Amino acid sequence: MLKQMIKRATEMLTSGEVQQVLAWKKGDFPYYPEPAFFAKPEDLQDMVYDKFCSANLSKYMAKNDIKRTLVFLRPCDAYGFNQLLKENQIKRESAYIIGVGCDGCVAVDEGQELGLLEACRVCTKTTFPVYDELIEAEAATRQAADKDLRFAEVNRLEALAPAERYAFWRQQLSKCMRCNACRNICPTCHCKKCVFDNQTYDTPQKANVTPFEEQMFHIIRAYHVAGRCTDCGQCSRACPQGIPLQLLNRKFIKDINNMYGEFQAGENFEAPGPLTSFDIQGDPEVSG
């Protein structure tokens, strides 16, 4: 598949159809490839695509309107791209999308493979909501996860007593050091100015906060992306402290599905989000 990807990228760069290519390149270690823009055909020799290419490339397309770009997307990436497109963070004409098959990515810790990423283990996405052409997209053998598997951990936490759930999340969120990795990698986190940044100076540094606010950062962020989170799992993958942030977002997804009906963010460009439309007859909350 990689040979076909490089061949197609070379053709499009050489013909001038695109000005750059967004894919993955070799990192310092083979199990840590990095997202990268390639501007010349000869640079594509450093391009890779394997089970370690876990970064979602859709976020790197946001606000990238200067150069027409060929971007390689897996199904989960395409949902993120479509959501960014829906929120006017990407101009469709600026991207040429080639969908590629995916069997899931593995988690790595100090060079040791730990099995499939949690996001891949419970992934329900095997189709592309947006693309221009496909390369061996049908070659992937991974099957979509069952809905029960996707929400199994959410169900387990819901079964705990309130005090136990509270203790679990206090313990998990207390590990946060506000590096902002989750926010920066999330396709649906694209505010120009975050309420948690330092407002005193015109710099992106984080504000001095209390431990309580460090934890509230994730609660507020989860509410911010509710109804827009595609469940790509990049937040959990990027967290250096191993906080299961995707689990928090998935709880919101389950609740939205139960209250408003089945909804997958990024699937349908035209469909209004469950929290951005109002139907007085179907509103699950009782009003006066």
KEZARO-648789 format. One line per field, with one value per residue: residue number from 0; residue in three letters; y, z, x of N, C-alpha, C in turn. Coordinates in steps of 0.2 Angstrom, whole numbers, plus 5000, padded with zeros to 4 digits. Layout:
N
fikol = [NUM,...]
mardren = [ALA,...]
nY = [Y,...]
nZ = [Z,...]
nX = [X,...]
caY = [Y,...]
caZ = [Z,...]
caX = [X,...]
cY = [Y,...]
cZ = [Z,...]
cX = [X,...]
***
This chain:
288
fikol = [0,1,2,3,4,5,6,7,8,9,10,11,12,13,14,15,16,17,18,19,20,21,22,23,24,25,26,27,28,29,30,31,32,33,34,35,36,37,38,39,40,41,42,43,44,45,46,47,48,49,50,51,52,53,54,55,56,57,58,59,60,61,62,63,64,65,66,67,68,69,70,71,72,73,74,75,76,77,78,79,80,81,82,83,84,85,86,87,88,89,90,91,92,93,94,95,96,97,98,99,100,101,102,103,104,105,106,107,108,109,110,111,112,113,114,115,116,117,118,119,120,121,122,123,124,125,126,127,128,129,130,131,132,133,134,135,136,137,138,139,140,141,142,143,144,145,146,147,148,149,150,151,152,153,154,155,156,157,158,159,160,161,162,163,164,165,166,167,168,169,170,171,172,173,174,175,176,177,178,179,180,181,182,183,184,185,186,187,188,189,190,191,192,193,194,195,196,197,198,199,200,201,202,203,204,205,206,207,208,209,210,211,212,213,214,215,216,217,218,219,220,221,222,223,224,225,226,227,228,229,230,231,232,233,234,235,236,237,238,239,240,241,242,243,244,245,246,247,248,249,250,251,252,253,254,255,256,257,258,259,260,261,262,263,264,265,266,267,268,269,270,271,272,273,274,275,276,277,278,279,280,281,282,283,284,285,286,287]
mardren = [MET,LEU,LYS,GLN,MET,ILE,LYS,ARG,ALA,THR,GLU,MET,LEU,THR,SER,GLY,GLU,VAL,GLN,GLN,VAL,LEU,ALA,TRP,LYS,LYS,GLY,ASP,PHE,PRO,TYR,TYR,PRO,GLU,PRO,ALA,PHE,PHE,ALA,LYS,PRO,GLU,ASP,LEU,GLN,ASP,MET,VAL,TYR,ASP,LYS,PHE,CYS,SER,ALA,ASN,LEU,SER,LYS,TYR,MET,ALA,LYS,ASN,ASP,ILE,LYS,ARG,THR,LEU,VAL,PHE,LEU,ARG,PRO,CYS,ASP,ALA,TYR,GLY,PHE,ASN,GLN,LEU,LEU,LYS,GLU,ASN,GLN,ILE,LYS,ARG,GLU,SER,ALA,TYR,ILE,ILE,GLY,VAL,GLY,CYS,ASP,GLY,CYS,VAL,ALA,VAL,ASP,GLU,GLY,GLN,GLU,LEU,GLY,LEU,LEU,GLU,ALA,CYS,ARG,VAL,CYS,THR,LYS,THR,THR,PHE,PRO,VAL,TYR,ASP,GLU,LEU,ILE,GLU,ALA,GLU,ALA,ALA,THR,ARG,GLN,ALA,ALA,ASP,LYS,ASP,LEU,ARG,PHE,ALA,GLU,VAL,ASN,ARG,LEU,GLU,ALA,LEU,ALA,PRO,ALA,GLU,ARG,TYR,ALA,PHE,TRP,ARG,GLN,GLN,LEU,SER,LYS,CYS,MET,ARG,CYS,ASN,ALA,CYS,ARG,ASN,ILE,CYS,PRO,THR,CYS,HIS,CYS,LYS,LYS,CYS,VAL,PHE,ASP,ASN,GLN,THR,TYR,ASP,THR,PRO,GLN,LYS,ALA,ASN,VAL,THR,PRO,PHE,GLU,GLU,GLN,MET,PHE,HIS,ILE,ILE,ARG,ALA,TYR,HIS,VAL,ALA,GLY,ARG,CYS,THR,ASP,CYS,GLY,GLN,CYS,SER,ARG,ALA,CYS,PRO,GLN,GLY,ILE,PRO,LEU,GLN,LEU,LEU,ASN,ARG,LYS,PHE,ILE,LYS,ASP,ILE,ASN,ASN,MET,TYR,GLY,GLU,PHE,GLN,ALA,GLY,GLU,ASN,PHE,GLU,ALA,PRO,GLY,PRO,LEU,THR,SER,PHE,ASP,ILE,GLN,GLY,ASP,PRO,GLU,VAL,SER,GLY]
nY = [4994,5006,5009,5012,5023,5032,5032,5038,5051,5056,5057,5067,5078,5081,5084,5095,5096,5096,5105,5101,5087,5078,5067,5053,5053,5045,5044,5047,5035,5019,5016,5027,5036,5052,5066,5074,5087,5086,5093,5091,5078,5070,5070,5061,5049,5047,5045,5035,5022,5012,5001,5009,5022,5032,5045,5057,5064,5074,5085,5093,5099,5109,5126,5127,5134,5139,5132,5119,5103,5086,5074,5060,5049,5039,5029,5034,5046,5053,5056,5065,5075,5078,5083,5095,5101,5104,5113,5124,5125,5120,5122,5114,5113,5115,5103,5087,5071,5056,5040,5027,5010,5002,4993,4996,5004,5001,5003,5010,5008,5014,5008,4995,4985,4986,4981,4984,5001,5008,5016,5010,4997,4997,5003,5009,5013,5010,5015,5028,5045,5055,5058,5058,5049,5031,5020,5004,5003,4993,4983,4982,4972,4973,4972,4982,4987,4980,4989,4986,4983,4995,5004,4997,5000,5012,5008,5000,5009,5017,5009,5009,5016,5033,5039,5031,5033,5047,5046,5039,5048,5059,5054,5050,5063,5070,5068,5076,5088,5099,5100,5102,5094,5085,5095,5101,5091,5087,5086,5094,5104,5119,5133,5150,5157,5150,5147,5143,5148,5160,5175,5187,5191,5192,5179,5161,5154,5144,5148,5152,5141,5132,5116,5111,5118,5113,5100,5103,5108,5097,5093,5104,5104,5092,5095,5105,5099,5090,5081,5084,5077,5064,5053,5048,5046,5052,5061,5053,5045,5055,5060,5061,5057,5046,5047,5042,5050,5049,5040,5048,5057,5048,5044,5055,5054,5042,5046,5056,5048,5041,5050,5058,5050,5039,5045,5050,5060,5069,5061,5064,5078,5087,5085,5092,5095,5086,5095,5107,5110,5112,5105,5106,5096,5085,5086,5080,5085,5091,5105,5121]
nZ = [5000,5004,4993,4983,4988,4988,4975,4969,4976,4971,4958,4958,4964,4955,4943,4947,4952,4966,4979,4990,5001,5014,5026,5034,5041,5044,5060,5075,5080,5074,5078,5081,5071,5062,5059,5043,5031,5014,5001,4990,4977,4979,4992,4997,5000,5013,5018,5027,5031,5042,5056,5066,5064,5071,5072,5069,5055,5051,5059,5056,5044,5047,5045,5034,5021,5011,5003,4990,4995,4996,5005,5016,5022,5035,5039,5052,5053,5042,5047,5057,5048,5041,5051,5054,5042,5042,5052,5047,5047,5038,5020,5007,4994,4996,4998,4993,4995,4999,5003,5014,5017,5034,5048,5061,5074,5084,5102,5110,5122,5127,5117,5117,5110,5114,5110,5102,5100,5112,5106,5093,5096,5099,5089,5077,5064,5048,5035,5023,5025,5018,5003,4989,4981,4983,4990,4991,5001,5004,5008,5021,5035,5047,5058,5061,5078,5090,5096,5110,5114,5112,5122,5133,5144,5149,5153,5164,5173,5175,5183,5195,5212,5215,5223,5221,5207,5207,5215,5206,5194,5200,5204,5192,5185,5193,5189,5178,5170,5163,5150,5138,5127,5124,5120,5109,5100,5097,5084,5085,5094,5092,5095,5094,5105,5121,5135,5146,5145,5148,5151,5153,5146,5129,5125,5122,5134,5148,5161,5178,5189,5201,5208,5207,5196,5186,5185,5182,5169,5160,5161,5157,5144,5139,5139,5129,5117,5116,5106,5095,5095,5087,5092,5090,5098,5100,5110,5122,5117,5115,5128,5140,5153,5153,5155,5154,5143,5132,5137,5145,5135,5128,5136,5136,5122,5123,5131,5123,5112,5118,5122,5111,5100,5089,5084,5075,5075,5062,5052,5043,5033,5031,5041,5056,5072,5087,5098,5093,5087,5089,5095,5100,5102,5102,5112,5125,5138,5151,5149,5155]
nX = [5004,5010,5019,5010,5004,5015,5018,5007,5007,5018,5015,5005,5012,5022,5014,5008,4996,4994,5001,5008,5010,5002,5006,5014,5030,5046,5052,5062,5063,5058,5045,5039,5033,5030,5018,5019,5023,5026,5035,5042,5044,5056,5057,5048,5053,5055,5043,5031,5020,5012,5008,5011,5008,4999,4994,4981,4978,4969,4968,4979,4976,4968,4964,4973,4974,4981,4990,4986,4983,4987,4981,4982,4970,4963,4948,4944,4951,4945,4932,4935,4940,4929,4921,4928,4927,4913,4913,4918,4932,4941,4944,4936,4940,4954,4959,4964,4959,4964,4959,4964,4966,4965,4970,4970,4980,4994,4998,5012,5025,5040,5046,5040,5028,5010,4999,4983,4978,4967,4956,4956,4953,4940,4934,4922,4921,4923,4921,4922,4917,4921,4930,4942,4948,4952,4964,4967,4957,4948,4956,4958,4956,4950,4936,4921,4919,4908,4893,4891,4904,4910,4905,4907,4916,4911,4899,4903,4908,4897,4890,4895,4895,4890,4900,4911,4913,4916,4928,4936,4938,4943,4955,4961,4961,4969,4981,4984,4995,4993,4998,4992,4992,4981,4971,4977,4979,4966,4953,4942,4944,4947,4947,4952,4957,4959,4949,4956,4969,4982,4975,4981,4992,4997,5000,5002,5003,4998,4987,4990,4984,4973,4974,4961,4956,4964,4958,4945,4947,4947,4933,4926,4931,4926,4913,4913,4916,4906,4894,4901,4913,4922,4926,4939,4950,4962,4965,4967,4978,4988,4990,5002,5002,4993,4979,4963,4955,4947,4937,4929,4924,4917,4907,4899,4895,4887,4877,4871,4867,4857,4848,4845,4845,4853,4869,4883,4897,4904,4900,4890,4889,4879,4870,4862,4870,4867,4866,4865,4853,4836,4821,4806,4796,4803,4813,4822,4822,4812,4802,4795]
caY = [5000,5012,5010,5015,5030,5036,5033,5043,5057,5058,5060,5073,5084,5082,5087,5102,5095,5098,5109,5098,5081,5077,5060,5052,5052,5042,5048,5046,5028,5016,5015,5034,5041,5059,5069,5078,5089,5084,5098,5089,5071,5067,5070,5056,5043,5047,5043,5028,5020,5006,5001,5014,5029,5033,5052,5059,5070,5079,5092,5097,5102,5115,5133,5126,5136,5142,5127,5113,5098,5079,5071,5053,5048,5033,5031,5038,5053,5056,5058,5071,5080,5080,5088,5101,5104,5106,5119,5129,5125,5118,5123,5107,5114,5115,5096,5081,5066,5049,5036,5021,5005,5003,4988,4998,5005,4999,5007,5008,5011,5013,5003,4989,4985,4985,4979,4989,5007,5007,5019,5005,4991,4998,5008,5007,5016,5007,5018,5035,5049,5060,5056,5059,5042,5026,5016,4998,5004,4987,4978,4981,4966,4975,4973,4987,4985,4980,4994,4984,4984,5002,5007,4992,5003,5017,5005,4998,5015,5019,5004,5011,5021,5040,5041,5028,5036,5053,5045,5037,5053,5063,5051,5051,5070,5073,5067,5081,5093,5104,5101,5104,5089,5083,5100,5103,5086,5086,5089,5098,5109,5124,5140,5154,5158,5145,5151,5141,5151,5166,5181,5194,5192,5190,5173,5155,5151,5143,5152,5149,5138,5128,5109,5110,5120,5108,5095,5106,5109,5092,5093,5109,5103,5087,5098,5109,5094,5085,5081,5085,5072,5059,5047,5046,5044,5056,5064,5048,5043,5060,5061,5058,5054,5040,5048,5039,5055,5046,5037,5054,5059,5042,5044,5060,5051,5037,5050,5059,5043,5039,5056,5062,5046,5037,5051,5050,5066,5069,5056,5067,5085,5091,5084,5096,5092,5085,5100,5113,5111,5112,5102,5106,5090,5079,5088,5075,5089,5093,5112,5124]
caZ = [5000,5004,4987,4979,4991,4986,4968,4968,4979,4966,4952,4959,4965,4948,4939,4950,4955,4973,4981,4995,5003,5021,5027,5040,5040,5048,5066,5077,5081,5069,5081,5082,5065,5064,5053,5040,5024,5009,4996,4984,4976,4982,5000,4999,5002,5020,5020,5030,5033,5045,5062,5071,5061,5075,5072,5065,5050,5049,5063,5053,5038,5049,5043,5029,5015,5007,4997,4989,4999,4995,5012,5016,5028,5036,5040,5058,5051,5038,5051,5059,5043,5039,5056,5053,5036,5044,5056,5043,5048,5032,5014,5004,4988,4997,5000,4989,5000,4997,5009,5014,5022,5040,5052,5068,5076,5091,5107,5111,5128,5127,5111,5117,5108,5120,5107,5098,5104,5114,5101,5088,5098,5100,5083,5073,5058,5042,5029,5022,5024,5013,5000,4982,4978,4988,4989,4995,5007,5005,5010,5029,5038,5054,5058,5065,5084,5092,5100,5117,5116,5112,5128,5139,5150,5151,5157,5170,5177,5177,5188,5202,5216,5214,5227,5218,5201,5209,5217,5200,5190,5204,5204,5185,5182,5197,5186,5173,5171,5158,5144,5132,5122,5122,5117,5103,5095,5095,5078,5087,5098,5087,5097,5094,5112,5125,5141,5151,5143,5152,5147,5155,5141,5123,5123,5123,5140,5152,5167,5184,5191,5207,5206,5205,5190,5182,5184,5178,5162,5156,5162,5152,5137,5137,5137,5123,5111,5116,5100,5090,5096,5083,5096,5087,5103,5100,5117,5126,5114,5116,5135,5143,5159,5152,5157,5149,5142,5127,5140,5147,5129,5126,5141,5133,5116,5124,5133,5117,5108,5122,5123,5105,5094,5087,5080,5074,5073,5056,5047,5038,5033,5031,5047,5061,5078,5092,5103,5089,5084,5094,5093,5106,5103,5104,5117,5131,5144,5152,5150,5158]
caX = [5000,5014,5022,5005,5003,5021,5017,5001,5009,5024,5012,5001,5016,5025,5009,5006,4989,4994,5008,5011,5007,5002,5006,5018,5037,5050,5053,5069,5063,5053,5038,5036,5032,5027,5015,5024,5021,5031,5034,5045,5044,5061,5056,5043,5057,5055,5036,5030,5013,5012,5003,5013,5005,4993,4992,4976,4981,4964,4969,4984,4973,4964,4967,4978,4970,4986,4992,4982,4986,4985,4981,4980,4966,4960,4941,4943,4953,4940,4927,4938,4941,4922,4918,4931,4924,4907,4913,4922,4939,4944,4940,4936,4944,4961,4962,4963,4959,4965,4957,4968,4964,4968,4969,4971,4987,4996,5001,5019,5028,5047,5048,5037,5021,5006,4992,4979,4976,4960,4952,4956,4950,4933,4932,4916,4922,4926,4920,4925,4912,4923,4936,4942,4949,4954,4969,4967,4953,4945,4961,4958,4953,4947,4929,4919,4918,4901,4891,4892,4911,4912,4903,4908,4919,4907,4894,4906,4909,4890,4887,4898,4892,4893,4907,4917,4915,4920,4935,4940,4939,4948,4962,4963,4962,4974,4988,4985,5000,4991,5003,4988,4992,4974,4968,4981,4978,4959,4951,4936,4946,4950,4946,4958,4959,4956,4947,4961,4975,4983,4972,4984,4997,4995,5004,4998,5005,4993,4986,4992,4978,4973,4973,4954,4955,4967,4954,4939,4949,4944,4926,4924,4933,4922,4906,4914,4916,4900,4890,4906,4918,4921,4928,4945,4954,4968,4966,4970,4984,4993,4991,5008,5000,4989,4972,4958,4951,4942,4932,4925,4920,4913,4901,4894,4892,4882,4871,4868,4864,4851,4843,4843,4845,4860,4872,4890,4899,4908,4898,4885,4891,4873,4865,4864,4872,4861,4866,4865,4847,4831,4815,4802,4792,4808,4818,4822,4822,4805,4802,4789]
cY = [5006,5014,5014,5022,5034,5038,5039,5050,5060,5061,5066,5079,5086,5086,5094,5102,5097,5101,5105,5091,5080,5070,5059,5051,5048,5046,5045,5038,5025,5016,5022,5038,5047,5062,5074,5081,5088,5089,5096,5081,5067,5066,5064,5049,5042,5045,5036,5028,5013,5006,5006,5021,5030,5040,5053,5065,5075,5086,5096,5100,5108,5122,5132,5127,5139,5138,5121,5107,5091,5076,5064,5052,5041,5034,5035,5045,5056,5059,5065,5077,5083,5085,5095,5105,5107,5112,5124,5130,5123,5120,5117,5108,5114,5108,5091,5075,5059,5044,5030,5017,5005,4997,4990,5000,5003,5004,5005,5012,5009,5008,4996,4990,4983,4982,4985,4995,5005,5010,5014,4999,4991,5003,5005,5010,5012,5010,5025,5040,5055,5058,5058,5053,5038,5022,5010,4999,4998,4982,4977,4976,4967,4976,4979,4984,4985,4986,4993,4985,4991,5005,5003,4996,5008,5014,5002,5004,5018,5015,5005,5016,5028,5041,5037,5031,5043,5052,5043,5043,5058,5061,5052,5058,5073,5073,5072,5086,5099,5106,5103,5099,5087,5088,5101,5098,5085,5090,5094,5104,5114,5131,5144,5156,5154,5149,5149,5144,5157,5172,5188,5196,5189,5184,5167,5151,5150,5147,5149,5147,5134,5121,5108,5112,5116,5103,5097,5107,5104,5091,5098,5107,5097,5090,5102,5105,5089,5086,5082,5080,5066,5052,5044,5044,5047,5059,5059,5046,5049,5062,5058,5055,5048,5041,5046,5045,5053,5043,5042,5056,5054,5042,5049,5057,5046,5041,5053,5054,5041,5044,5058,5057,5044,5043,5050,5056,5065,5064,5059,5075,5089,5090,5089,5092,5091,5091,5107,5114,5110,5110,5102,5100,5084,5080,5084,5079,5092,5101,5114,5125]
cZ = [5000,4997,4982,4981,4988,4979,4966,4970,4974,4960,4953,4961,4959,4943,4941,4952,4962,4974,4986,4997,5011,5022,5033,5037,5045,5054,5069,5079,5076,5071,5083,5076,5066,5058,5050,5033,5020,5003,4989,4983,4979,4989,5002,5001,5009,5023,5022,5031,5036,5052,5067,5069,5064,5075,5067,5061,5049,5053,5059,5046,5040,5047,5038,5022,5010,5001,4997,4991,4997,5002,5012,5023,5029,5038,5046,5057,5047,5042,5054,5054,5041,5044,5056,5047,5038,5048,5053,5045,5043,5025,5010,4998,4989,4998,4994,4993,4997,5003,5008,5019,5029,5044,5059,5069,5083,5095,5108,5117,5128,5122,5112,5115,5113,5117,5104,5103,5106,5109,5095,5090,5098,5094,5079,5066,5053,5035,5029,5021,5019,5010,4992,4978,4984,4986,4994,5001,5009,5008,5018,5031,5044,5053,5062,5072,5086,5096,5108,5119,5117,5119,5134,5145,5153,5155,5164,5175,5180,5182,5195,5205,5215,5217,5223,5211,5202,5211,5211,5196,5194,5204,5197,5183,5187,5194,5180,5175,5166,5153,5138,5126,5119,5118,5110,5098,5093,5089,5080,5092,5094,5089,5097,5101,5117,5132,5147,5150,5147,5148,5149,5149,5135,5121,5125,5129,5144,5158,5173,5187,5198,5204,5204,5198,5184,5180,5180,5171,5158,5156,5157,5145,5134,5135,5130,5117,5111,5110,5094,5090,5092,5086,5092,5092,5104,5106,5121,5123,5115,5123,5138,5150,5159,5155,5152,5147,5137,5131,5143,5141,5127,5130,5138,5126,5118,5127,5128,5113,5111,5122,5116,5099,5092,5082,5081,5071,5067,5051,5042,5039,5034,5038,5053,5068,5083,5097,5100,5086,5090,5091,5099,5107,5105,5109,5123,5138,5145,5153,5153,5153]
cX = [5004,5017,5016,5004,5009,5020,5012,5003,5014,5020,5008,5006,5020,5021,5007,4999,4988,5001,5011,5007,5008,5001,5011,5025,5040,5052,5060,5069,5057,5046,5035,5036,5029,5023,5020,5021,5027,5030,5037,5045,5050,5061,5052,5047,5057,5048,5035,5022,5013,5007,5005,5011,4999,4990,4986,4978,4975,4965,4974,4982,4969,4968,4972,4975,4975,4988,4987,4986,4983,4986,4978,4976,4963,4953,4940,4945,4948,4934,4929,4938,4934,4919,4922,4929,4917,4907,4918,4929,4944,4940,4941,4940,4952,4964,4960,4964,4959,4964,4961,4966,4968,4965,4970,4978,4988,4999,5008,5021,5035,5049,5044,5030,5016,4999,4989,4978,4968,4955,4951,4952,4942,4930,4926,4916,4926,4925,4922,4919,4914,4929,4936,4944,4952,4960,4969,4963,4950,4950,4961,4954,4949,4940,4927,4917,4910,4899,4892,4899,4913,4911,4903,4911,4915,4902,4897,4906,4902,4887,4890,4894,4894,4899,4912,4918,4919,4927,4939,4942,4944,4955,4965,4965,4967,4981,4989,4990,4999,4996,4999,4988,4985,4971,4971,4980,4971,4956,4945,4938,4950,4949,4953,4961,4955,4954,4952,4968,4976,4980,4976,4989,4995,4999,5000,4999,4998,4993,4988,4985,4979,4972,4966,4953,4958,4962,4947,4941,4946,4937,4923,4925,4928,4915,4907,4914,4910,4896,4895,4912,4917,4923,4934,4950,4961,4970,4970,4977,4990,4994,4997,5007,4995,4982,4968,4953,4945,4936,4927,4921,4915,4906,4896,4891,4887,4876,4867,4864,4857,4846,4840,4843,4852,4863,4880,4893,4904,4906,4894,4887,4885,4869,4867,4866,4867,4861,4866,4858,4842,4824,4810,4798,4797,4813,4817,4821,4815,4805,4795,4784]
***
